[in-house]
Amino acid sequence: MKIYEVMSLFLIIILAIVIIGKIFIAYINPEVFFFGEKLGGDKARIYLIGNASVCIFLVILLLKKNYWKGTILTTLYFIYNIYEGYISYQTIPHFILFSLIISILMLICLKLNI
């Protein structure tokens, strides 16, 4: 088993945690910041469910062993979430930063084929 296959499993687990978190927030208390603007109610639910849907798509790509596309899109997804979190909260979420580092390491492992 190659290292990038193991790292893809880590990414799938991380994305599953993100999916569950977004759905819980959309169900329990639908409030979210979108580039500094606070969304509430139905707008927040739509944004959170859309964000979770992107995660589901990324998990499907990684499960189909389409590692290059899945990892590049996952990296872009985490970059977007870090940027959006920094604009809204003026801080970088540690979990998302860790996820970005994992996805970048997976890109390096894919390139080196290890």
C-alpha positions in Angstrom: 0.0 0.0 0.0 1.4 3.4 -1.0 1.6 6.3 1.3 -0.7 8.4 -0.8 -3.4 5.7 -0.5 -3.2 5.9 3.3 -3.2 9.7 3.2 -6.3 9.6 1.0 -8.0 7.6 3.7 -7.1 10.4 6.2 -8.5 13.0 3.8 -11.7 11.0 3.5 -12.0 10.8 7.3 -11.3 14.6 7.6 -13.9 15.4 4.9 -16.5 13.1 6.6 -15.9 15.1 9.8 -16.4 18.3 7.9 -19.6 17.0 6.3 -21.1 15.9 9.6 -20.1 19.3 11.2 -21.7 21.3 8.4 -24.9 19.3 8.5 -25.2 19.6 12.3 -24.7 23.3 12.1 -27.3 23.6 9.3 -29.8 21.5 11.4 -29.2 22.8 14.9 -28.3 26.5 14.5 -28.1 27.7 10.9 -25.7 30.7 11.3 -22.6 31.2 9.4 -20.3 33.9 8.1 -19.8 34.3 4.4 -16.8 36.6 3.7 -17.6 38.8 6.7 -21.3 38.9 6.2 -23.4 37.0 8.8 -26.0 34.7 7.2 -28.8 33.2 9.2 -31.8 31.0 8.6 -32.4 29.6 5.1 -29.4 31.4 3.5 -27.1 29.8 6.0 -28.6 26.4 5.5 -28.2 26.6 1.7 -24.6 27.7 2.1 -23.8 24.9 4.6 -25.5 22.2 2.6 -23.8 23.4 -0.5 -20.4 23.3 1.3 -21.2 19.8 2.6 -22.2 18.7 -0.9 -18.8 19.8 -2.3 -17.3 17.6 0.5 -19.4 14.6 -0.6 -18.3 15.1 -4.2 -14.6 15.1 -3.0 -15.1 12.0 -1.0 -16.6 10.2 -4.0 -13.6 11.3 -6.1 -11.2 9.9 -3.5 -13.1 6.7 -3.1 -13.1 6.1 -6.8 -9.3 6.3 -6.6 -9.1 9.4 -8.7 -6.3 10.7 -6.5 -4.9 13.5 -8.6 -8.3 15.2 -9.3 -9.6 14.5 -5.8 -6.5 15.8 -4.0 -6.1 19.0 -6.1 -9.8 19.8 -5.6 -9.6 19.0 -1.9 -6.6 21.3 -1.6 -8.5 24.1 -3.3 -11.5 23.4 -1.1 -9.4 23.8 2.1 -7.7 26.9 0.7 -11.1 28.4 0.1 -12.3 27.5 3.7 -9.1 29.0 5.2 -9.5 32.2 3.2 -13.1 32.5 4.1 -12.5 31.7 7.7 -9.7 34.3 7.9 -11.9 37.0 6.3 -14.8 36.3 8.6 -13.1 35.5 11.9 -9.6 37.0 11.5 -8.1 33.7 12.5 -7.2 30.5 10.7 -9.1 27.4 11.9 -6.5 24.8 13.1 -8.5 21.8 11.8 -8.8 23.2 8.3 -5.1 24.2 8.3 -4.1 20.7 9.3 -6.3 19.4 6.5 -4.6 21.6 4.0 -1.2 20.4 5.1 -2.3 16.8 4.7 -3.7 17.4 1.2 -0.4 19.2 0.2 1.6 16.3 1.6 -0.5 13.9 -0.4 0.1 15.9 -3.6 3.9 15.6 -2.9 3.5 11.8 -2.3 1.5 11.5 -5.6 4.2 13.4 -7.5 7.0 11.3 -6.0 4.9 8.1 -6.4 5.5 6.9 -2.9 
